[in-house]
Amino acid sequence: MEATKYIMILNDFGMETPIIFPNIMQHVDVMEMMGLKKSDILSAGFVRVRPLAEEDKISLGSGMIQDIKYTCYGESISIGVKSQPEDSTIVDQMFFGR
């Protein structure tokens, strides 16, 4: 699967929140469309989604199973901000609540 892009910001509650968007868009364009400044961007880069092997799947309860993994990497050249090691965990938590 082809990677998408993201920027990480602090939401109104002070939580790190990823904004994920198609890779045809530039990081700087999304930042500007949202009315943000470079200083508002905590990290930025790319998000790759990959399926998990059967033995790596995670039961989330209520019959739900996490069967994919999000990996954040790289940087935004247009903003000049890099991804951070914890970004992958934050994106996983956003989708799977863990």
Secondary structure by P-SEA (a helix, b strand, c coil): cccccbbbbbccccccccccccccccaaaaaaaaccccccccbbbbbbbbbbcccccccccccccccbbbbbbbbccccccccccaaaaaaaaaaccc
